[in-house]
């Protein structure tokens, strides 16, 4: 079966701040989560003004088939459309 990456256009804004950034995201990666999640590259997080992480961010550690990793989790910082 042929698998095709599906991308969607997103408009991201940081809550409590002016402006937004238009970007795209892959929406059919094959991974499932209990809650909606959006993984952003560090450069985009920096442009949004969320790096270094705000105090409300959580550091999550996880295991994958490729080894252990960690990511910052921003619970309420972003809005999208």
N, C-alpha and C positions, 0 to 999 in steps of 0.2 A: 504494500500500500504506500503510495506516495504521500509524504507529509509536506505541507506548504506552510511557511511561517505567515501568520496573520498579524499585521500591525494596525494599530488604531492611533489616530491623532488625539493628543491630550492637551489641554490647556491647564497648566499648574499655577497655583497662586499660594503664597504663604499667608496663612490667616493673620490678620492684623497688620498687613503691609500692603502697599500699593503695587500695582503692576502684576504681570503674569508672564509665563514662558510657554510657548508652544513647542511641543516635542512629540515623539511617537513612542509606542510601547508594543512589545510582543504580547499577544493575549492568548495564545494557544501553546504554551511551552510544555504542557503535559504534567506540570506540577500542580498539586492541589493543596490548599490551605484552609484552615477553619474560618478565617476572616479574609477579606480582600487585602491584598498586599501589592505594593508597587516597589520594585527594586530600581534604584536610581544610581547612575554612575557618579563617582565622587566629584567630577568636574561640574555636573549639573547641580548637585547638592551645594557646592560652593557658590555657584552663580545665584542660587536661590537664597543664599545667606544662612544656610543651615549647617555650615561647617566652619569652625568646630561645632560639635553638636550642642543644642540647647540643653538646659538642665533636665527637661522632661524626657529626653531621649533615653532609651534603654539599650544596653549592650546585650545582644543575643548571641549565644554560642550554639553551634549545631554541628552535626556530623553528616557527611555526604559520602558517596562512593569514592570521591576523590580525596577525602581527608576531612579534617576538622576546619571550621571557619568561624567567623564572627561578623556581625553586621550591627549597625546602629538602627534602632527602631524608633521612628518618630510617630507617636500615637495620634496626635491631633494637629500637627503643624501644617498640613497641606490640604487645600481644597482643589477640586478638579472639575472639569466639564468636558 
